[in-house]
Amino acid sequence: MSDYGNPYGGYGNQTMTANAQFGAAPAGSAPAPAGDLIKDTTTANFARDVMDESRNQPVLVDFWAPWCGPCKQLTPVIEKAVKEAGGRVKLVKMNIDDHPSVAGQLGIQSIPAVVAFVNGRPADGFMGALPESQVNKTKTHPPVFTVAESVSLRDEIPGGHTKNLFVKDKKDNFFLLTVEENASVDLKTVHTIIGAASKVSFGKPEKLMEYLGVVPGSVTALGAINDTGKNVTFVLDKDLMEHDIINCHPLSNDATTSIGRDDLIRFMEATGHTPLVLKVTA
């Protein structure tokens, strides 16, 4: 299915995966009321409930029908995960018997099907009744601020673990370099690789919060969702992207989200960014 004539954006040519992932609520935070996080929608309200709302935060759409047995198994799992995320994602449910046109335009051919929308467009999703362990790939843990503090998690969380360098050049062009946790980056020469106007230095915490919505210690490539002004160029190290699974903080350092390599790129593209995959480490 092409985007032509489709107000929701093409999804039929993308592989639906099992990586509908989102961060857990920060430790100690008050959970958002369930009524604010989960709702039913109609064809008439889909643009408002999903496309518009996804410009503020990710929205999962659960396509279901009353006769669908696997739907009845999956929906409580999705609802639980959304509630545990504490307001970082919303769930919108659509009965395809009553409202079939949206599912048809998205190329959905079987249910249950869950599609994640970011910035008004479908970013990822899956079909079938997945177990809870595959729906939510975010693990909570005590806050970690440095690579050294996070070493204890390695046996529990497989995949490539990341560190992030938020840097700028003399023209105030900002970059986020995401590399493997033990890799080194030569800040004296990396500007020649990433296309910066000069040698780079670290960006100030104020800009980090302004552009990516995170504080030092919680820096993550997933912060692309907050960079609505496209002020940051995201660079993923080529060596890091050799891993099938990439581990990032979900905007706070008291959790780790595991996301497929290709899904990370798809997520960032859905936020309007085209990440550069470059060899930036020594």
N, C-alpha and C positions, 0 to 999 in steps of 0.2 A: 504493500500500500504506500503510495506517495503522499507528500504533504498537500498536493494540489486539491483544493476544495475541502480540506480537512481543518477545521478551526482548532483542533486539539493538538496538532502536530503528529507527524508520522510515528508509529510505534511498531507496525506490523513487520517491518524489515529488521527489527532489532531482536536479538536473542533475549528472551526473558530469563532472568537468572534468579537465584535464591538469595540475593543480597539486598533485601529491603532492610537496611540497617540505619540505626539512628542512636543517638547518645542517651545514656541513662540520665536521670535527673541528678543534679549536683547533690552531694551528701548534705543532709540537713535541710534541703529546700522543701517548701510546702507543695504538695501535689496540686496540679490544676484540677478544677472540678471536672468530673467525667463528662458532664453535659457540654462543656466548652470544647472538648477534645474529640468527641465522637458524635456523628450526626448522620441522618439519612438525607439523600438529595434526589432531585428529579432532573429530567432533561432540561427544563426551563431554568433551574437554579445551578446547573453544573458549572457554568462559567464563573459565577460568583463564589460558590462554595469551594471549588477546586482550583481553577486557573488563577483567579484573583488572589485567593488566600495563600496559594503556594508561592506568591511573591514575598510573603512575610515569613513563611516557614514551610518545611516540607509537608505535603499532604499525601497520605496513602488513600487510594480508592479501592475498596473491596467490592468487586462485581460478583453478585450472588443471585440465587433464586430459591424460593421456598422449597422446591422439590429436590434440591441438590444436597445429598447427604454429606459429601466432603466439605461443602460450604459450612455446614453446621459444626463441623469439627474445627475448621480453620478460624472462623470468625472470633470465637472466644480467645484463641491464642493471640490473634492480632490485637484485639481489644486490650488484653492484659499487657502486651508489650507497649502499646501506646500510653496506657495509664502509667506504667513504670518509667516511661521516658519523661514524665513530668512536664509536659507542655512543649517539648521540643519538636513534636510532630503531631499532626491531626489525622484522624481517620474519618473518611466519608464513605458511606455504604450506598450502593446503587443496586436495586432490584432490577435485573435485566428483563424480567417478564413484563414489568410495568414500563420500563424505560430501555428499550433495546438499542436505540440508535447510537448512543455514545460508544458502547462496547463494539458495535459494528464498525464505526469509523476508526477505532483504535486497532482494529484487526484482531480482536479477541475472539477466538473460535471455541474455547471451552472454559468452563468454570469449575472451581473457584479460580479467580484471577485477581491479582493485586498489582496495581501500578502506582509508582511513586511519582508525584509531580513536584518539580522545582522550577521556580521562576516562570510559571505558566505553561510548562511543557513536560511531557513524560520523560523521566530520567532513567527509570529502572523498574523491575517488577518480576513477578514469577507466576506460574500457573500450577495448580495442584495444591493439595492439602499437605503442607510441609509440617514437620514436627517443630515444636517450640525452639529447639536448639538451633534450627536452621533459619528461623524467622528473625531472631535477635542475636546478632553476633557481637554485641557489646558487653564487655566484662567490667564490672565495677571493682575498684580497689582503693586502698588509701592513696591520697594525693602524692604524686611524684613530681619533682621539680627538675631533676637532672637525669641524665642517662644512667649514672651510677645507681641512683635510687630505684630505677626501674628494672635493674638486672634480675631481681628475684622473680619477675613475671615471665621470664623467657621460657621456663619449662611448662608454664600454664597456657601460654599464648604463642602458637607457632606462626611462622611467617617472618617477613622483613619488618624490623622495628626501626622507627624513624627518629631523626632529629631535624630541626628546622632552623634555618638562619634567615632572619628578616633583615634585609640590607637595602641600601639606597646609594645612588650615585650623586654627583655634584649638581645634577639638574633635577634632583628630587624625583627620579624614577625609582620606584620601589619594586623589590623582588623578594619572593619567598623561595628559598632553596630547600628542598626536602631530600634528604640523603639518608643512607643507612646509618644507624646510631653510632657505629664505631669508625665511620669514614672521616677523613679530614678534607677540608676545603681550603685552598690557598686564596685568601682574600686579596692578596696583592695581584693576582693574575686572573681570577675568575671572571672579571669584567670583560675580558677578551672573548670569553666563551658565551656569556649570556646576553651580550649586546648592550651592556651598560655604557654610559657616556664617559665614564671615568672609573678609577678604582672605587671600590665600594666600602662603605662603613655600615655599622649596625644602625638600624632605624630606631627611633625613640619609642618608648612604650606607649606614649600618647597616640602616635600614628598607628601602632599595632592595634590598639583598641578601636581607633576611628575606622580603620579599613577592614580589619579582620574580626573585630569584636571579641578579642581574646587578650589575656594578660600574659606577661612573661611566665614561662613554665607550662603554659597551655597552648602554645603555638602549634598549629596544625594546618595541613593542606585543606582540610574540610572547612576552614575559615573562608574559603572562596565563596561560600554561600552568603556571607555578609558583605563582600566587596561588590556591592551593586554599582558602584561608580567605575569599576574596572581600573582601579588605581594601582593594582599589584600585578606583576607578571609572575606566574607560577612556574617553577622549574623543578622537574622531577629527575633525580639522578638516574642515569642509564643503568648503573649497577644495581640500584635499589629495585628498578623495574624488572630485574631478572626474577624476582620472587613472584610466585603466583598470588600470594596474599600479602597485603600491606597493612600494617597496624598504625593507627593514628589516634590521637586524642579527639574525642567528639566535642571540641570547644571547651573542655575542662579537663584538668589533669587527674581527676579521680575516676577515670574510666578509659578503656582502650577499645576502639572499634576496629574489627578486622574486616577488610574489604578487598574483593578481588582486584587485581591489577587493572584489568580492563574496565571494571566497574568504577574504579577511582577516576579514571580518565573520563568515562561517560558522565559521572556525577559532575565533574568540574566543567565539562562542556555544557551541561544543562544549566549551570550557573552563568553561562556566557563567557567562560574563559577557555582558551585553548592552551593547555599546559605544554611547555617545552620539555622534551625528554632529551637531556644532554649529559654528557660525561663531564661532571663538574668536580669529581673527587679525585684525589691523588692516587 
